[in-house]
Amino acid sequence: MRLLRVRVQPRAARSEIVGWRADGVLSVRVAAPPVQGQANAAVAALLAGALDLRPSAVRVERGARGRDKLVQVDGLSLEEIRQRIRGEDS
């Protein structure tokens, strides 16, 4: 299990992983609005797809009502997460 710091921009034109910020936070955009957990579900689905994990392996642990979130990722180390995200950006 790994906790990942994520900064989210809801209501974006499209859902995408922007990349790693200098402070080590992963920046993402999701098209879903921040209403009734829609943006949180979109973040989890986006990250699960990018990391090639089952959807249940990624969930928002803290920050459900804010832009800054702690997302739990099961089954990968931080280095594996970074490698898979870099592969998305390339």
Helices and strands as residue ranges (DSSP letters): E 2-9, E 16-20, E 26-29, H 38-51, G 55-57, E 58-62, E 68-73, H 78-89
